[in-house]
Amino acid sequence: MNSKVIVIGGGLAGSEAAWQLAQRGIQVQLYEMRPSRPTGAHASDKLGELVCSNSLGSKLPDRATGVLQNELRMMNSLLISVAEEAAVPAGGALAVDREYFAETVTERLQSHPNIEIIREEVTQIPDAPTIIATGPLTADALAKEIAGLGGEDYLYFYDALAPIVTFESINMEVAFFANRYGHGDEEGQRGDYINCPLNEEEYTRFVDALLAAETIQLRSFEEEDPKFFERCMPVEQIAARGFKSLAYGPMRPVGLTDPRTGRRPHAVVQLRQDNLAGSLYNLVGFQTNMRYGQQKEVLSLIPGLENADFVRLGQMHRNTFINSPTLLEPTMQFKGRDDLYFAGQITGVEGYVGNVATGLLAAVNMARHLNNQPRWILPKTSMLGALCHYVTHAEAKHFQPMKANFGILPDLPERVKNKRQRYAAYAERARNDMQQAIQQTGDMVLCR
């Protein structure tokens, strides 16, 4: 048995993969090119750094990301356990202090006796057992190598980061704490989100300024008509779809009451805590590609953010992913090589939790390969099984990234009309089937 595996990429998928392999007694060489080669989106050289949002999605048991998080707990995921250590208030969501999260992941991996962290850029695919988890910002040299594996062109979309402001600079005489419909609120406690309410006149002024703002020119070689991933659509692109589109999207006011008026606002901008200290807040759903100077001018039109101190402005970057339906098995194995696996966002799996989960699955199957065991194919009734099946069986020509959602799960044996009850039934089936699948593997690291 070859007891050494190379993992390329120290993001969420690569970090989880390295840990899972090491826990099984396998020596791991984890390559991360930062800090010698920056990505343009990362702010540090820490492993497992969260680039876009600080939220890992809903933690509620009857929500899709909640189901996936629960499956990761069942499989003893390192990163989910660290996320729970680093959690900050966010209602029903699992949001974290991103600095504490990345520092803790880095420390755990650095201190593991079976993991060697190598700070170098990998430009060629090694001729050895390898997991490629380089993410959507894969450097050009390795990207060309990967593209040459199957003779397939890369697909891509543009992703954008949301701005972050300091709490002390938010005008709390205008803004207010609350969760939509009071979800996740505890008696006597304030809500987890800061809400900046806009009346119709303020909303109109804001949208007019947003539509008039200049955006950063995307590099010409990347395509005249760039593709945007729907779930990370820049606010200016949403606004361009129609004047009311923001009020029905990231600025929807449903479930909220402005304490100054006692009525529902015309629109709302929500901010979510970004660190444990509560000193930083990010603008939820406000990814943008406006020029930096204009971002401050436009966003300061939001009531409550008139004098906001922006510690990070919005930014857009190209995210790259492979044509997984033609190149990968649902085990995350590359179809042309038994000892090559892919994991994370480069596979077309979207969302932090999905990235962690595919890293875990790739590691388990790599370990099984090295032990001459059959690969572990998850039940399609589990959220991770359904996600991996989707990205490896979707129509290749129009393949788009996919997040965990109930729509990719097989139908229930009997129709359940009530949505909440239907989601609860999906969740219960996923939990039971995943638990059975874990027990059948005989993998003590999974089963303990």
N, C-alpha and C positions, 0 to 999 in steps of 0.2 A: 504493500500500500504506500502510495506517495503521500507523505504526511505534511506537505507544505503547499499552501495555496496563496496566490497573489490576488489581492483585492485592490482594484484601481478606483480611487475616489473616496474621500473621507467625509462625504455628506451623510444624510440620514440612512440611505440604503447601504452604503459601504460600511458605515460604522456598525450598524446592526449585523451585517453579514460577518464582519471580522470578529465581533464578539461571539456570535453563535458558533463559528468554526473553532475559535479558541476554547470555548467551553467544552467542546467535544475532543479536546486534546490535540487539535491540529495546529501546527505552526503557521502563522499568518504574517505575510509581508503586506502591510497596508500602505499604499502609495497615495500621497496627497501633494499636489504641486504647489499649493499655497504654503508659504508666502512668496517663494521665489517667482512664481507665475500667478499674478492676480487674475481674477475673473471679471472684474468690472461690476459685479453685483454683491460679492461678499465683502464684509467690513473687517474681517479678522482672519487669522489662520487657524481658528479653532475647528475641531471636528464636530460634525453635526450642527453646524450653524444654520439657523432659520433665516432665510433671505427675505422672503416676502412678508407674510403675516406672522404673528406670534401665536396663532390659534391652530390647534390640531383638530378643530371641528367639534361638533356636538358630542358630549359624553353621555347623553341620555341613552338608555338601553334600547329604545325603540326608534332610534335614528340610525341611518346607514353608517356614519362614521363611528357612532357609539357601538354598533355591532362589531365593526372592524377592530376598534380599540379593545373590546372585550376578547376577541379572538387572539389578539396579540398578548393580552394578559395570560390567557390560557396556554400560550406557547412560550411563556417566560421571556418576553421581549425586554431587552435592556432599556431601549429608548423610551418605551411607554412608562417604565418604572421611574426613569429619570424625569420624564415630563410631569409625573404626579408629584415628585419632590419639588419641582420648579414651578408648580401651578400658581397662577394668580387669579383673583376673582374675575369671572367672565360668565356669570349666569349658568346656563346649561352647557357651556363650551369648556373644553380643556385648553386653556391658554396658559402660556408659560413666560417666565422671565427669560428672554432669549439668551442673555449673557450667562446667567447661571446655568441654564440648560447646556449650552455648548461647552462651558468650562467643565461641567461635571462629566459629560460624555468623553471629553478629551482626557480627563484625569483617569477615568475608569479604563479606557483603552491603553493609555500609556503605562498603567500599573499592572496590566495583565501579562504574566510571564510568557504567554504564547503569542503575543503580538509585538511585531517590530514595525514602528512607524517610520516610513522613509519619505522625506520631503523632497521629492523629485518629480518632474514631469515625465510621464510615460508616453513615448511617441510611437511605439510599436506594440502589437498584441503579443504577449509572451507565449512561447511554445511550452507551456506548463499549465497546470490547473489554475484557472483564472476566473474571477468574477469582475465584470466591468460594471461599475456603478458611478460613472463619471458625471451623470446628471445632464441637465439641459444646456450646460455651458462647457461641454467637452471641447478641449483645445483642438485647433485645426488639424495638427499632424495626426493625432490619434483618431479624430473623426474621419479622416480620409481612409485610414486603415480599416476602421469599422465598416465604412461604406463599401470598401472593396471586398468584404467577406462574402456578401451575397449578391453583389452586383446591383444593389438597390440604391436609389437616391434617397437622401434624407428628406423627411418631412420636417416642417418647423412651424412655429407660431411665435408671436411676440407676447411677452409677459411683462407686467409692470408692477413696480413697488409703490406702496402707499406711503404718504408722508407721516412723520412722527413729530409730536409737539411736546413741550414740557407742561406738566400739570399746572404749575404755578402761573403759567402765562395764559391759561384759559379763564375767561371771564365767567365765573360761576354765579354772578348776579343774573346772567342770561341763560347759561347752560344749566342743566340739572341732571342728577343721577336717576336712572330708572332702567328697568328691563322691560321689554315689550310684554304687555299683558301681566306684568309682575312675575313672569316665569323665573324661577330660581331665586326669587326674593325670600329672605327669611324675615320673620316678624321682628320689627324694630330695627331692621338693617336697611341701609340705602341700597339702591340698585347697583349693578356692576358697570353699567355703561354710562358715559357722559353723553348727553343729548343736546345738540345745538339746534333750536327750533327756528324755522323760517316761516314768515307769513307769505302770502302770494306775491306781494311787491318785492320782498327780499329774494324770494326764489327766482322771480323774473330777472332781477338785476344780476343775480349770480350766474344764471344760465347764459344770459347775454354775454357776460364777460368771459365765461368759459368757452363759448363758441368763437369768440373773437380772439382768444389767446393763440399765440404762436406755439407750435409743437416742435420738438427736436427732430431734425431731419434724420430719417432712418437711412442707413448706408445703402447706396444705390444698387450694389450687387445683390442685395438680399431680396429684391423683387419690388416692382412698382406698386403692386397691390398686396401689401403684407397681410398675412393671415393672423387674426387675433383669436386666442382661446376665449371662449364665451364667458367662462367663470372668472377670468381676470381681465375683462374688458376695461380699458382706460375710461375714466368718466367722460372725457371729451368725446370719445367715440359713442358712448351711450347717449349723450346729449344730442349728438348729430342725428340720431334715429328719430327724434321727435321731441318737441318742447317739453312734454310731460313725462318722457321716458325715465328721467332720474327720479321723479316723484313716485314712480311705480317700481323703481329699482332700488339702488343703494340709499336713496333719500326718502324711502317710503315712511310715512308717519304712523302707520297702523299700530295700535296697541300702546300708544303713548299720549300723555296729557301734559301740556305745558302748565306748570304750577302758577305761572303769572296770569294766565287767562282762564284756566280751568277747561280749556278746549283742546282738541287735537290740532296740532300745527298743520300748516299746508305741506310742509316737508321737514325732514330732520336729517342732520348729519350726526352719526354716532361715532364715538371714540371709545376704544377698548384699551384697558391697562396693558402696558407693554413690558413692565419689569416688576419684580417683587416689591420694590420700594414704593411703587405707585407714583413715581416722579415723571414717567413717560407714558404717553398715550398715542395710539395710532388711529388714523382716520379709516374706519371700517369701510371696505369696498371702494376706497378712493385712490386706486391705482391711477397714475397719470403720466403722460409724456409731455406735459407743458414745459416750456423753457423755464429754467430755474428762477430767473428774475420775475417772470410772470406768475409763477406758482404762488409766491407770497402775496402778490397783489390780488389775485383772484380768490385764493382761499381766505384771505383776510376779510372778504365780503360776507363770510359765514358768521352770523351772530354768535358771539362768544369767542371767536377766534380773531377779533379785530387786532389784537396785539400779540398773537401767538408767536412763540419762539420755536422755530422749526429746527430740530436737531437732525432730521433727515428729510430731504425732499424726494418727491416721486422720481422714479427712474424706469426706463424700459430697456429690456434686453431680449436677445433672441434665445428662445428655448428650442433645443434640437432633440428629436427622438427618432428611433429606428422604426422601420416598417415591420412591427412585431408579428402581424398575422402571417407574413411570409418567412420570417427568420427564427421565430421562437416557438418552443413547446410550452404548454401551460405550466410546466415545471420550472420555467425560466431558463432552460437549457437551449443553447444555440443548435439549430437543426444540423449543422454541418460538423460539429465537434462535440464529443462526449464530455470533455473537460472544460468547456467554456460556457459561462452563464452570464446573463445580464440581469440587472436589478435597478429599481428606482425609476425616476422620471424619464430616463432615456428609453425606457420600454413603452412609454405612452400611458403609464399609470400616473394619474394626477392626485395631488393631495399629499400632505406630509405623512399621514398614517399609511396610505397606500404604498408610499416609497419605503417606509420602514418595513412594512409587511413583505414586500417582494424581496427585500434584502435578506430577511429572515428565511423565506422560502428557498431562495437561491442557495443560501448557506447550508440548509438542511439537505437539499438535494446534492450539493457538491460533496458533503460528508458521506452521503449514501453511495454516491458514485465511487469515492475512494475506498469504501468498505465493500464494494461489489454487491450492493443492495439495490433493489429496484427503486426508481425515482418515486417520490411522494406526490401523487396527483390529488389535490384537495377536492372534496365534494363541491359540485357547482351550487349546492344549496347554502354553502357558507359564503360569507361576503368576500373573503380573499379568493376562494375558489372561483366564484363567479367573475371577479375582477380579472384574474389571470386568464380565465377562459375567454372573456370578452376581448382582451387585447391581443390574444393569439388566434382568435377565430373571426374577428370582425372583417368586413369587406376591405381588402387591402387598398383598393383604389381611393377610397374616401375615408381612410382611417384617421380618427381624431382621438386625442387623449381622453381618458375616462376616469372619473372619480367614483368612489364607492357610492352606490345608490341602489334603492330597492328595485328599480326598473330592470336591472341586469340579472336578478334572481329568477329561477324557474317559478312558474305559477304554483300557488298552493293547491293541494288536492281538492279543496272545496273553496268556492269563492266567498270572500269576506268583504262585504260592502263598506263597512265602517273603516275609514282609512287608518285611524289609530289602532284599532283592533287588528287590522290586516298587517300593519307594520310590526305589531307585537308578535303576531303569529310567525312572520318571517324571521324575527329575531330569535324566537324560541327554537324554531327548526334549525336555524344556523348554529345556535349554541350546542344543541344536542348532536347534530351531525358532525360538527367540528370536534367535539369532545370524543366521540366515538372514533373519528379518524386519527386523532392524536394517540389514543390508547392502542390502536392497531399498528402504529409505526414501531412500537417497542423502543422508541428513542427516549432514554431516561431523562435527557435534558428537557425534552418537551413534556414528559409525563409527570415529573416530580411535583 
